[in-house]
Amino acid sequence: MTRTPTAAALALALACPALFAAPAAAQTPPVLQNDMIEIEYHEPRTEKYKPIYQRLKDRKILEQLATFLSPLKLQGCPRLVARGR
């Protein structure tokens, strides 16, 4: 007979913290942007390279590279350029 109240008290002691626990707050990632980095896309003169140029522009390759470089403290104002032939 003493096992039932002891088991119930143990179950209640284990369940109470789970009922009142708040979910963990997620950290927001830092904004990786450096306004000093300039991005330029130049359209190629030949028709042969235009699909490649369009894919680079659609995928925003230079913007991804700028995000990757944004934590660095670079000298001057770097310019990322995609230039065709």
N, C-alpha and C positions, 0 to 999 in steps of 0.2 A: 504494500500500500504506500510506502514512503517513496517508492520509485516514481510514481506518476506525478506527484507535485514537484519532485526534484527535476524530472524531465521537462515538465511544463515551464518551470522557472528558468531552466537552462535554454530552452527554445526561445522564450521571451527575451532573455538577455542577449541572445545572438541576433534576434530579429529586429530589435529596437534601433541599433545603429544603422542598419540598412534602410529602415523606413525614413529616417531623418537626414540621411546623407544627401548632400547637394552634389549635382554633377560637376565634374571638374571644368573649369573655364579654359577654353582653348586660347592659346596665344595667337594674336594676329601677326602674320608675317610682315616684315618691314617693307615699305615701298622702295623698290630698287629703281631709282630714276636719277639720272645725272643730267641736268639741263645744259651742261657745258658740251655734251657730245652732240654733234650735228650729224644728220642722216640725209644722204642724197642718193636718189636713183636716177641714172641717166639712161634713157632709152637707146638701145643699140641702133646703129645705122642699117645694118644688114638684117634682112628678114629671117635669116637662119637662127639668130640668137634671141629673137623676140619671145619664143615660148619659155626659154630659160629665164629671161628677164622677168616675164610675167609670173612664173613660179616663185622666184626669189621675192618679188614684191608681195604676192599673195600670202606667202608663208611668213613674211615680215622678218626675214633673216637678219637684216641689219639692226632692227629693233631688238631682237633677241641678243645679238652681240652687244648692243649698248647696255642692255640690262645686265649682262654678264660682267661688263667692264665698269658698271656704275659704282661699285664699292671702292674702286681704285682712285687714288688721288693723282690724277694725271696733270702734267704741266700743259699750260695753254688750253686751247680749245680743239680737241681732236675731232676729225671729220671722217665719218664712215661713208665710203662712196662705192656704189656698184656702177661701173662704167663698162659699156659694151664696145665692141669694135665697129 
